[in-house]
Amino acid sequence: MELTGAVFERDAAGYEEARRATVWNARIPDRFPDLIVQAASVSDVQAAVRHAKAHGMRVGVRSGGHSWAANHVRDGGLLLDVSRLNDIEVDRDAMTATVGPGKKGHEMCEDLAVHDLFFPAGHCKGVAVGGYLLQGGYGWNSRMLGPACESVLGIDVVTADGDLVHAGPEENAELYWSARGAGPGFFGVVTRFHVRVHARPAVCGSSLYVYPLELLEEVYRWAHAIGPEVDRRVEMQILMSRDFEELGIDLPAIVIASPVFADSESEAREALSVLETCPVRDQALIAVPFAPAQLPDWYAAVMQAYPEGRRYATDNMWTSAPFDDLLPGLRRIAESLPPAPSHCLWLNWGPAPRRQDMAYSMEDQTYIALYTVWSDAADDDAYADWAQSRMEAMAPCATGIQLADENLGRRPAPFATGAAMDRLDRARAAYDPDGRFHSWMGRV
C-alpha cells in the first residue's frame, strides 16, 4: 500500500500513540485495530479502502475523535484517520462551501466569519465536521437553521470498492440520503462535504440565570411548560451540576444559559424575554436577561463543561413525556450527581419543523443528556455507569436518542425511525454488500 500519509501496524513503533490520538476522550477503549492509516489525501483514502478490501479487513473511520464511545476504534481491521483532510473553500456569491471531514467546526466558523458567513457548527471546540455532519449535527442556531446535515448539498465519498463518487439529490441519491443521519453507521468515507452556508446573524447574545438546586421542580416544570413557546432563535440550554466554579457558584445549581441569534438587539431581547417568566425568578442567584456574546465567547464557556484530558461517559434521550413522568428521573439525577463538571443537559428543542427526507429522522420536544466527567481511571467503577443507569431508568419516557451523545455499545436505543432504519439497511446492502465498513456498536 503506497501512501503519502503514515501507516502503523499493531505493535510497531508509533502505533499506540496513533491509536490514542484518534480518541478525544481520555477513556481510551481496549480495542486495537490491526492497521492505522493517517490519510494525507483522497488517493490515500482510496488506497486504504482498496487494501482493506484485498485483505478482508473491516474499516473504521475517524475525522475528529469526539465520539464519546470511540465507535471508530475496533478490534482488528483498519482504522482510517481522515483528520488531515481539513481544507475549506468558500464561494461567497453562491453561499456555499466545500470542506474536508477533518476541519474543526470552530475553525470553519472562523474561516466563514471573514466572509461575514455562518454555519451551525458543533458546540464543542475541536469537533470535526465529518462525524458531526454524518450524525445529524445539532449546533449553533440549529433550532433556526436546522440540524447541520440539512445544509449538506452533496458529498464526495469513497465507496467500499475504493471508488471516488459524488452523491447528491440527483446522483447516488441513496448514498446522499444515508449520509445525512447515519452517523458511525455510514458505509463510505466522505472526503469532502458540499454545504450551504448562511449569513452571519447581525446580533449574537445570550441570557444567563442560575437557580439553587432545591428549586428543581419549579424550574424544570416551568421549562417544560414554555418549551413550545421558546423562539427558535433561542437555544434554551439548562445545565444541572454540583457546582459552577467558573461562575463562582460552589453549591449544586441549575444554570440556564441561552444563546440567541437575531437581526437587532431589540429582537434578541424580545426573543429571550420568555426566560424572565420563571415563577421563582426572584430567587435566582444570578440573572442576566441579555448580554452581547460571540462564538469565541460561547466556545470558551462551553469548554468549561467539557475540559480536555478527562474521562467521559454519556447517554441521552429525546422525550415528549408529561413533566410529572420526568420529575422522578430528574430527582434521581440531582440526588446522585457526580462531582463537577459532570452535568445534566436539558434542551428545549421542539416543536421541530418538517425536515428534509434523510436518514436523520428522530427528534422530539425535549432533549436530555448526561455527561459524567472524571480524571482518575481508579474511579471508573464509581462513575462509568452513572449516565447509562439514569437514562435506563427514564427509558419509558424516551422516544429515542441522538447519535451525538450515543452509548449504543452499552445501551442500544432507537436513533432513527423504523422506516429510516429499513431504508438504511437496503442502502448498505447495495453500497457495501460485504460489510466493509463497521456499523453502529448497537441498534434496536
N, C-alpha and C positions, 0 to 999 in steps of 0.2 A: 504494500500500500504506500504509494508515493504522495506525500502531503507537504504543504508549506507550513502547516501547523505542527504541534507537538503530539507525540503518541507515547503512552505509558502502559506497559504491560504490568499485570499484577506482580507484586513483589520486586519490581525493578526500582531503581533509584528515581525518586520524584513522584512515584505513583501515589503514595499516601498523601503527600502534600496536594497533588492534583485532585484527589478524591475529596479531601476535606474542603478544598476551595470551591467545590460545587454546591456547598450547603451553607446558607447564611446562619441557620440555627446552630448554636454550639452543641446541640444534642445530635451528634453525628450518628446515623444509623449503622448498625453492624451488618452492612450489606456491601459486597465487594464485586464490582464488575471485573471481568477478565481484561478489559481493554478500555482505556480512556483516551479519547481523541479531542484535542483542542483545535477546532477548526478555525483557520485563518481566512478562509474564502469559501465561496459557494462550491467551487470544484472540490474542496476538501470535504464538504458535506456529502457530495455525491460519491466521492471515493470511499468514504467511511461506510455509507449505506451499502454500496456495492460489495465492499469487503464483508460486511455483516451477512449479506445475502449469500455470498460464496462460501462462507464458513458456518452457515446455520446459526448465526448469533442474533439474539433479540437486541433491540435498541431502546435506550432511554435518552431523553433529550433535556438539556438544561440551558436556559438562557440567562437567568439571574440568580437562581438558587434560593429564592424566598419562599418556596414551597415549605411550609412548616413540617410536613411529613416527609419531605425529600422523596417524593414519588419517583423522581428520575433515577435515584440510586438503587439498583437492584443487584442481586447476586448473579454472577455470570454475565455473559453477553458484553455489549459495548455501550459505554456511556459517551454520548456525543455532546460536547460543550460548545455551544454556539455564541457564548457571551462576547466573543471578539468581533462578531458581525454586528457592529454598533453604529454604522453611519446613518446619516439622515440627509434628505434633500427636500427642500421646501419650495413649493410653487405658490407664491403669494396671490397671484392673479387667479389661479384656479381654485384656491383654498384647499389644496391637497398637499400631502407629503408622502414620501416613501421612507421607511425606516427599518433598520435591521433589528432582529429579535433581541440582541444584546443591549440595545440602547436603554439606558435607565430613564424611567419616566420623568424624574425631576430634571434630568439633563435635557430631555426632549422639550419640556416646558420652557427651560431657559433659552434653548435654540429658537423656539417659536416666538417667545416674547420679543426678540429682536425685530420680528416682522409684525408685532402687535397681534399675534395669534395665540390660540389657546387649544389645549387638548385635555380631555378628562383623564389624566394620568393617575396612577395609583397614589394612595395617601401616604404610604411609607417611602421614605427616601431609599433609593437603591433598588427598588423593584423594576426589573427589566420588562420591556413591553411584550416579549414573546409569550411567556406563560400567562401574563396578565391579560392580554387580549384573547388568548385561546380560552381562558376560563370564564370570560364574560367582561370583567373589567369595571367594577364599581369604583369610581374615583371622584376627583374634584368636580363638582357641579353635575354629577351624573343623574341627579334627580331631574334636572332640566334637560341635559343633553342626551340622557340615556346611558346605559352601560356602554363602555368604550367600544365593545365589539360591534355596536350599531354604526360606528363611524368607520369600520373597515370596509373599504370598497373592493378590495381584491387582495390576493396573496400570491407570492411566488413560493412554490413548495417542492421539495424533493420527495418523490414518492418512494414506495417500498422497493421499487426496482432501481432506484438511484437516478431516475429521470427528473429533470427540472421542468415543471409545468407552471402555467399561470391558472389560477382559479378565480372566478368571479361569477356574477349573476348569469352570464351567457356562456361561460366556458368552464368545464369541470364544476358545474353548479353544485353537485352534491358534496364535493370536497370543500367548496366555499361555505356551504350551509353548515357543514360539520365543524369547520374551524372556528366558527363563532359560537363557542359554548362547550365544546368537547373537553377543553382543558387538558389534563395529563393523559386523557384517553384518545387524543388526536393521533391519527395514523399517517403521519408525514412529518417532515421537518420544514417549517416555514423559514425561508431565508430573507424574505422582505415582505413587509406589510405596506399596502397602499391605503392611505387613510384620508378621510375628510377632516380638515382642521376648522377651527371656529374663531370668530372674532373674540379678542380678549375682552372680558367684561370691563366696562368703564370704571366700576366701583367694586372693590372687594372689601369685605369686612367680616366681623363676627361679633357675637354676643357671648357672655360668659356668666354663668350662675353656678354657685356652689351651695349645696344644702347638706346639713348633717344627716348621717345615715338613718337616724331614728325617724326621719320623715319619709322613709322609703315608700310606704303605701300611698301617702298623699301625692308625692312627686310622680311616681310611676302611673298611678291611676289617672292623674291629670294628663301625663304624656300620652298614654294610651287613648284617652278620650279626644285629644286635639289632633291626633295623628293625621286624619284625613283633611284637616284644615291647614296644615303647615304648608306655606307657599313652597312650590317646587324649586324656587331659587335658594331655599334654605336647607342646609344639611343639619338636622336636629340630632346631634350625637350626644348620648348620655353615657358617661363612664362612672362605674362604681368601683371604688378601690379602698384599701385600708388607709392610705394617706396620699396626698399630692404634694410632695416635698417642694416641687418647683413653684407651687402657689403659696407656700408657707402654711399648708394645711396638714397638721400632724395627727388627725383623727379620721376614722372612717367617714367617707363623704361621697356625695353624688355630684358630679360635675356635668353641667350641660354646656357644651361648647359648640357653637353653631355657626359655621361659615355661611356667608351669603354673597351672592353674585348678582349685581344689578346695574342699571343704566345710570343711576344717580344715588347720592347718599340718602335723599328723602325716600326713594323707593326701597333702599336697603333697610332703613329704619322701619318703614311700614311693614315690610315682609317679616321682620323679626319681632314685631310688636306682640304677636300672639304669645311669645315666651314670657311676657310680663303678666300673663293671666294666671300663673300658678297660684293656687289658693293659699300656699304658705310662702308667698313671695316675700313677706315681711320678715321671715325667719332665715333668709338667705345669708350665708356667711360672706359671700362676695356677689355683687350684682353689677354687671356692666352691660347695659342694653345694646350698645353698639360701640365698636372701635375699628378704625381702619386697619387692614392687615393685607399682606401679600403672600403669595405662595411660599417664599422662603421662610416667612414667619410661621406659617402653618406647618411646614415640614419640620421645622425645629421643635415646635410644640408637640407634634405627633410622636417624634422620635424619643421624647421623654418617656413615653409609654412602651416603646419598643427598642430598648438600648441594645447596641451590638455586643456580641460576645457572651450573651446569656443563653440559657437553655429554655426552650419553649414547648408547650403543649397546648393545642387549641381544639375547639369544637364549636358548632354553631347550629342555628335553626332559623327557618322562616316560620312565621306564625300569623294567624288572624284570630286566635283564640280569644274568648272573653277575658277581661282582665282578672276576674275572680279565679279563673282557671290557672292563670300565670302566676298569681301572687304567691302561692306556696313555694313554687320553684325559685322565685326571686328571693324569698326569705331564706331559703336553704343556701342559696349562693352567698347572700350577705353574711349569714352566720358562719360560713366556712371559708371566706376569702383568704387565700394565701397572702403572704406579705407583698406589698407593692414592689414593682409596678404591675403585678398581676391585676387583672381587672375584668369587669363585665362591660361589654358594649351593647347598648340598646340604640337602635336607629329607627326613627320613624321614616319609612320608605314609601309606602303606598298612599293612595291608590295609584298604581303604575298605569301609564297609557298603554294602548295596544302596541305590541312590539313587532319588529320585522319577523319574517319567517326564518328562524335559525335554531340551532341546537340549544342555545340559551333559552330556556323556557320555564324556569322555576323562580318565582319571586312572590312576595306576599306583603301584607300591610306592615309588618314589623320584623326587623332582623335583630337577633340576639346572638352574640358571640362571646366566648370565654377564652381568655388568654392567660395561661399560667407562665410566669417568668421567674426563673431562679438561677443561681450561679454555680452551685456545687453538685457534682454528679452524685455525691453521697445522699443528696436529698431527692433523688429520682423517685424512690418508693413513696415518699411523702407527697409529692406533687404531681407526678406524671399522669395520674388518672383523675385528677380533680375535675378538669373541664369535661372529660368524657362522662364521668359518673353523673355530673349535674345535668348535662344535656340528655342523657339516657332517662333520667327521672322526669324530664319535661317532654319527652318524645311524644306522649299522647296529645300534646298541644301543637306539635310541629306539622307543617305541610311538606317540609323538605329542608335541604341545606344549600348553602352557597359553596362553590368549589374554591373560592378564595381562602377559606379557613377550614378546608376539609380534613377529616380524620377518618377517611374511608377504610384505611387498613385495619383500624380497630373498631370502627362503628359504621358499617355500611348504612347509607340512608339515601333517599331519592334526591337527585340534584337536577333532574330534567323530567318532563312529563313522560308517561309511558309511551305515547306516540313518538316523541322525540327519541327515546332510547331505542325503540324498534327501528327507526329510520337510521340512527347512528350505526346500529348493528349491520343493517343492509349495506350502508356505505363502506363500512370497514371490510365487509366480505368482498366488496367489489374492488376496493383500492389496496387492501392489504390482506389478501386471502390466506397468506401463510402466517399471519400474526407477527410480522417482523417487528412492529413497534409495541412496546409494553402498553397496556391499558391501565385503567384505574386499579388501585390496590384493593378495592372492594366496590360492590354495587348491589342494588336490590332489583 
